[in-house]
Amino acid sequence: MLLLKDISWEAQKRFWNKVDVRGPEDCWLWKGTLVEAGYGKMNILKKHQLTHRVSVILSGRELPGDLCACHTCDVRACCNPRHLFIGTRSENLADMTMKCRRARGKTHRSFTSPESTPRGEKHCGAKLNDNIVREIIILKKCDVMSKDIAVRFGVSTATISNILNGNRWKHITAIQENYSAHDVKHELAMMEVSHGR
Ligand SMILES: [Zn+2]
């Protein structure tokens, strides 16, 4: 777990040099390297760190490795500590689920500025594709309830059942069937990176 005392002045300077600090309520975007999922990253103590997590720690909060730094603004590159709260993985999921429910209408960010909308929200009512189906299967293996998965991806529970029963997307479900616990762990770790841990 990364602690405030582990973040040297040099690293803090590097961090703030790469953050586009604006007004207190604005998003402060990371100007440096982004990981594929859209979060900022930097090296501290020779390890990759996600910059929104660094921001939480720099604001004086402790952030154990098993907890998420969640964005209230849904902008993954945002490092404004006021836009970040600490949650468990299930809270993060519940938060995304709620945002999926809210993500309707023309005033939502996904409509007004789709380019700033993170991938998670694109899942709202998303057309299924290989990656989404893979994620559905992984979530199920992690004991997330079908109805919660359905809400998250904006599809019906019948669609979820069809996938899990192998009636649809057989080419994906067949591959996933032989997954070892290690594979699931690896996939989970990848999902955590892409979902804001
Ligand atoms: Zn923000």
Boltz pocket constraint, residues with backbone or C-beta under 6 A from the ligand:
constraints:
  - pocket:
      binder: B
      contacts: [[A, 25], [A, 26], [A, 27], [A, 28], [A, 73], [A, 74], [A, 75], [A, 78], [A, 79], [A, 80], [A, 83]]
      max_distance: 6.0
